[in-house]
Amino acid sequence: MQKQGQQTSLQLELLHFQMRLHVFGCALRRARPLAVLDVNVPVEANAGPWSISTTFNLKSQEIVVGLSGKTFYAKPMLELKNISRDYKLGETVHALNNVDLTINEGEFVAIIGPSGCGKSTLLNILGVLDTPNSGEYLIQGQRADRLSRKQRARLRNEVFGFVFQSFNLLPRTSAYDNVMLPLKYRRGNSRDEKVRAVLENVGLFDRRQSKPNQLSGGQQQRVAIARALVTKPKVILADEPTGNLDTKTGLEIMDLFQKIHRTGTTIIMVTHNTELLPYATRVISMKDGQIVNDERKIHV
């Protein structure tokens, strides 16, 4: 039991350290000339009681971490290349304008900016809810911008979990059945166990038979988070997840997101609330359909 606890602690330290390594990668990409972009640059550092040796591949943006004789990888999860999205609303609106963005496994990304800057459009394209007019979108190295509607639906169900500001729960359906909904499209005999596990994880198994109108706003958002988690997604996409909540409840929801992130899940959150930014390992600022600032933060 003690050994298992040490391994869990080690994994958590590693996840935090991988986030800190992005800072090295960002600096290296700015400092190195194009001619050496395929060189592995060694980085030595110490995470807690463990000495960790790493390399950062400047071409693939892949982080390789060596720890206790084992190798771990933090590879690009989502890649946008020169993405543009226009809408015709009487006149042409340029929602996204030649956006380049790479999000690696295990990041907690906050996207901020004024209304109409393209945040939600960017989130919709990342979640394959919308398609760009031009550019390339890769999910784990595979093109996703040319898929059929059926293929996009399958990909959404396999890769992403969604959390919305307005909860989007079925009003006449219990919390349990709302969480069960994404599993209706999957095969398997352990659906009840999965629903129970995620409801316990968000602290609402005792309210599983309650309908949304019998729950507080914070409880409804916890149900929505459980619904997003039940398929064990690689990426959680959250659009203003605390927007309809009071400050105290909103911070409780962010604590839950932080707990989820520490398991290794990639989280991408759109928000107007600057008080939530300390929870993120990376903050992207947008204006007029473009990324104007991209800051990775060191979490100690």
C-alpha positions as CSV (number, residue, x, y, z in Angstrom):
1,M,0.0,0.0,0.0
2,Q,2.8,2.4,0.9
3,K,4.6,1.6,-2.4
4,Q,1.3,2.3,-4.4
5,G,1.0,5.6,-2.5
6,Q,4.5,6.6,-3.4
7,Q,3.9,5.8,-7.1
8,T,0.7,7.9,-7.1
9,S,2.6,10.8,-5.5
10,L,5.4,10.4,-8.0
11,Q,3.0,10.5,-10.9
12,L,1.4,13.7,-9.6
13,E,4.8,15.3,-9.2
14,L,5.7,14.3,-12.7
15,L,2.5,15.8,-14.1
16,H,3.2,19.1,-12.4
17,F,6.8,19.0,-13.6
18,Q,5.7,18.4,-17.2
19,M,3.8,21.6,-17.1
20,R,6.8,23.5,-15.9
21,L,8.8,22.0,-18.8
22,H,6.6,23.9,-21.3
23,V,8.4,27.1,-20.1
24,F,11.7,25.7,-21.2
25,G,10.3,24.7,-24.6
26,C,8.8,28.1,-25.2
27,A,12.1,29.8,-24.5
28,L,14.1,27.4,-26.6
29,R,11.8,27.8,-29.6
30,R,12.3,31.5,-29.5
31,A,16.0,31.4,-29.0
32,R,17.1,28.7,-31.5
33,P,17.6,29.2,-35.2
34,L,15.6,27.1,-37.7
35,A,18.7,25.0,-38.6
36,V,18.6,23.2,-35.3
37,L,14.9,22.7,-34.8
38,D,15.3,18.9,-34.9
39,V,17.9,18.8,-32.0
40,N,17.0,17.4,-28.6
41,V,18.0,19.9,-26.0
42,P,18.7,18.4,-22.5
43,V,17.1,20.0,-19.5
44,E,18.1,19.0,-16.0
45,A,15.9,19.9,-13.0
46,N,14.6,18.6,-9.8
47,A,10.9,17.8,-9.0
48,G,10.4,17.2,-5.3
49,P,12.7,14.4,-4.1
50,W,13.2,13.0,-7.6
51,S,15.9,14.1,-10.1
52,I,14.4,14.3,-13.5
53,S,16.3,14.3,-16.8
54,T,14.4,15.6,-19.9
55,T,14.8,16.5,-23.5
56,F,12.6,18.8,-25.5
57,N,12.4,18.1,-29.2
58,L,12.2,21.6,-30.9
59,K,10.7,20.3,-34.1
60,S,7.9,18.1,-32.7
61,Q,7.5,20.1,-29.5
62,E,7.6,16.7,-27.8
63,I,8.8,16.6,-24.2
64,V,10.6,13.4,-23.1
65,V,11.0,12.8,-19.4
66,G,13.3,10.2,-17.9
67,L,12.5,9.2,-14.3
68,S,13.6,6.1,-12.3
69,G,14.6,4.3,-15.5
70,K,11.2,5.0,-17.2
71,T,10.4,7.4,-20.1
72,F,7.3,9.6,-20.2
73,Y,6.1,11.7,-23.2
74,A,4.1,14.9,-23.4
75,K,3.1,15.1,-27.1
76,P,1.0,17.6,-28.9
77,M,-2.7,16.7,-28.4
78,L,-4.3,19.4,-30.6
79,E,-2.7,21.4,-33.4
80,L,-4.2,24.3,-35.4
81,K,-2.3,25.4,-38.4
82,N,-3.3,28.7,-40.1
83,I,-7.0,28.3,-39.1
84,S,-9.5,30.9,-40.3
85,R,-13.3,30.9,-39.7
86,D,-15.7,33.4,-41.4
87,Y,-19.4,33.9,-41.0
88,K,-21.7,35.8,-43.3
89,L,-24.1,37.8,-41.2
90,G,-25.1,40.4,-43.7
91,E,-21.4,41.2,-44.0
92,T,-18.5,38.9,-43.5
93,V,-17.4,38.5,-39.9
94,H,-13.8,37.1,-39.5
95,A,-14.2,35.1,-36.3
96,L,-10.7,33.5,-36.5
97,N,-7.9,34.9,-38.6
98,N,-4.9,32.6,-39.4
99,V,-4.6,31.1,-35.9
100,D,-1.7,28.8,-35.1
101,L,-1.9,26.9,-31.8
102,T,-0.5,23.7,-30.3
103,I,-1.9,22.3,-27.1
104,N,0.1,19.5,-25.5
105,E,-1.1,16.6,-23.4
106,G,-1.8,17.5,-19.8
107,E,-2.1,21.2,-20.1
108,F,-4.7,23.3,-18.4
109,V,-5.3,26.2,-20.9
110,A,-7.4,29.3,-20.1
111,I,-8.5,31.3,-23.1
112,I,-9.5,34.9,-22.3
113,G,-10.5,38.0,-24.3
114,P,-13.4,40.5,-24.8
115,S,-16.7,39.4,-26.2
116,G,-16.6,38.7,-29.9
117,C,-12.8,38.1,-30.0
118,G,-13.2,34.5,-31.2
119,K,-12.9,32.5,-28.0
120,S,-16.0,30.4,-28.4
121,T,-15.4,29.9,-32.1
122,L,-11.9,28.6,-31.3
123,L,-13.4,26.2,-28.7
124,N,-16.0,25.0,-31.1
125,I,-13.4,24.2,-33.7
126,L,-11.2,22.5,-31.1
127,G,-14.1,20.3,-30.1
128,V,-15.1,19.5,-33.7
129,L,-18.4,21.3,-33.2
130,D,-17.5,23.6,-36.1
131,T,-15.2,23.4,-39.1
132,P,-12.8,26.1,-40.3
133,N,-12.9,27.8,-43.7
134,S,-9.2,27.2,-44.2
135,G,-6.2,25.7,-42.4
136,E,-5.5,22.4,-40.9
137,Y,-6.6,20.8,-37.6
138,L,-4.8,17.8,-36.2
139,I,-5.9,15.7,-33.2
140,Q,-3.0,13.5,-32.0
141,G,-1.4,14.0,-35.4
142,Q,-4.4,13.0,-37.4
143,R,-6.3,15.4,-39.7
144,A,-9.7,16.3,-38.3
145,D,-10.8,19.2,-40.5
146,R,-11.9,17.0,-43.4
147,L,-14.0,14.5,-41.6
148,S,-17.7,13.7,-42.4
149,R,-20.4,14.7,-40.0
150,K,-20.6,11.1,-38.7
151,Q,-16.9,10.8,-38.3
152,R,-16.8,14.1,-36.3
153,A,-19.6,12.9,-34.0
154,R,-17.6,9.7,-33.3
155,L,-14.5,11.7,-32.6
156,R,-16.2,14.1,-30.3
157,N,-17.6,11.1,-28.2
158,E,-14.2,9.4,-28.1
159,V,-11.8,12.4,-27.4
160,F,-13.8,15.2,-25.8
161,G,-15.9,16.0,-22.8
162,F,-17.9,19.3,-22.8
163,V,-18.9,21.5,-20.0
164,F,-21.1,24.6,-20.7
165,Q,-22.1,27.7,-18.9
166,S,-25.8,26.8,-19.0
167,F,-25.2,23.2,-17.9
168,N,-27.3,21.8,-20.8
169,L,-28.9,19.1,-18.7
170,L,-32.1,17.4,-19.8
171,P,-34.7,19.0,-17.4
172,R,-37.0,16.0,-16.9
173,T,-34.2,13.5,-16.5
174,S,-32.4,12.5,-13.3
175,A,-28.8,13.4,-12.6
176,Y,-27.9,9.7,-13.0
177,D,-29.5,9.5,-16.5
178,N,-28.0,12.8,-17.6
179,V,-24.6,11.4,-16.8
180,M,-25.5,8.1,-18.5
181,L,-26.4,9.8,-21.8
182,P,-23.0,9.8,-23.5
183,L,-22.6,6.1,-22.8
184,K,-25.8,5.4,-24.8
185,Y,-23.6,5.6,-27.9
186,R,-21.0,3.2,-26.6
187,R,-20.8,-0.5,-26.3
188,G,-20.0,-2.2,-23.0
189,N,-21.5,-3.7,-19.9
190,S,-20.0,-1.5,-17.2
191,R,-22.0,1.7,-17.8
192,D,-23.7,1.7,-14.4
193,E,-20.3,1.3,-12.7
194,K,-18.9,4.2,-14.7
195,V,-21.8,6.5,-13.9
196,R,-21.6,5.7,-10.2
197,A,-17.8,6.3,-10.2
198,V,-18.0,9.8,-11.7
199,L,-21.0,10.9,-9.6
200,E,-19.0,9.8,-6.5
201,N,-16.0,11.7,-7.8
202,V,-18.0,15.0,-8.0
203,G,-19.7,14.2,-4.7
204,L,-23.3,13.8,-6.0
205,F,-24.0,10.1,-5.9
206,D,-26.5,10.6,-3.1
207,R,-28.4,13.0,-5.4
208,R,-28.4,10.7,-8.4
209,Q,-32.2,10.5,-8.6
210,S,-32.7,14.3,-8.4
211,K,-33.8,16.2,-11.5
212,P,-32.0,19.5,-12.4
213,N,-34.6,21.7,-10.9
214,Q,-34.1,20.0,-7.6
215,L,-30.4,20.9,-7.6
216,S,-28.5,24.1,-7.0
217,G,-26.5,25.7,-9.8
218,G,-23.2,24.3,-8.4
219,Q,-24.7,20.8,-8.2
220,Q,-26.0,21.1,-11.7
221,Q,-22.6,22.0,-13.0
222,R,-21.1,19.1,-11.1
223,V,-23.5,16.8,-12.9
224,A,-22.4,18.3,-16.2
225,I,-18.8,17.7,-15.3
226,A,-19.6,14.1,-14.3
227,R,-21.3,13.7,-17.7
228,A,-18.2,15.1,-19.4
229,L,-16.0,12.7,-17.5
230,V,-18.0,9.5,-17.8
231,T,-16.4,8.6,-21.2
232,K,-12.9,9.2,-19.9
233,P,-12.1,11.8,-22.4
234,K,-8.6,12.9,-23.3
235,V,-9.7,16.6,-23.3
236,I,-12.3,18.6,-21.4
237,L,-13.6,21.7,-23.1
238,A,-15.3,24.2,-20.8
239,D,-17.1,27.3,-22.0
240,E,-17.5,29.8,-19.2
241,P,-18.1,26.9,-16.7
242,T,-18.5,29.3,-13.7
243,G,-20.5,32.0,-15.6
244,N,-23.8,31.2,-14.0
245,L,-22.4,30.6,-10.5
246,D,-21.7,32.7,-7.5
247,T,-18.1,33.3,-6.6
248,K,-17.8,30.7,-3.8
249,T,-19.5,28.0,-5.9
250,G,-17.4,29.0,-9.0
251,L,-14.2,28.5,-7.0
252,E,-15.4,25.1,-5.8
253,I,-16.0,24.1,-9.4
254,M,-12.5,25.3,-10.3
255,D,-11.1,23.2,-7.5
256,L,-12.8,20.2,-9.0
257,F,-11.3,21.0,-12.4
258,Q,-7.9,21.2,-10.8
259,K,-8.4,17.8,-9.3
260,I,-9.4,16.4,-12.7
261,H,-6.3,18.1,-14.3
262,R,-4.0,16.4,-11.8
263,T,-5.1,13.0,-13.1
264,G,-3.5,14.0,-16.5
265,T,-6.6,15.2,-18.3
266,T,-6.1,18.1,-20.7
267,I,-8.4,21.0,-20.0
268,I,-9.2,24.0,-22.2
269,M,-11.4,26.7,-20.6
270,V,-12.9,29.8,-22.1
271,T,-13.5,32.5,-19.4
272,H,-14.0,36.2,-18.9
273,N,-13.1,35.8,-15.2
274,T,-9.5,36.7,-14.5
275,E,-9.7,35.3,-11.0
276,L,-9.8,31.8,-12.5
277,L,-6.5,32.2,-14.4
278,P,-4.2,31.0,-11.5
279,Y,-5.8,27.5,-11.9
280,A,-4.4,27.3,-15.5
281,T,-0.9,26.3,-16.5
282,R,-1.2,28.4,-19.7
283,V,-3.1,31.6,-20.5
284,I,-4.0,32.5,-24.1
285,S,-5.3,36.0,-24.8
286,M,-7.4,36.7,-27.9
287,K,-8.4,39.9,-29.7
288,D,-10.1,40.3,-33.1
289,G,-9.9,36.6,-34.0
290,Q,-6.2,36.3,-33.3
291,I,-4.0,35.1,-30.4
292,V,-2.2,38.2,-29.1
293,N,-0.5,36.6,-26.1
294,D,0.4,33.1,-25.0
295,E,1.8,32.7,-21.6
296,R,2.9,29.4,-19.9
297,K,3.2,29.6,-16.2
298,I,5.4,27.8,-13.7
299,H,3.4,25.9,-11.1
300,V,5.5,25.0,-8.0
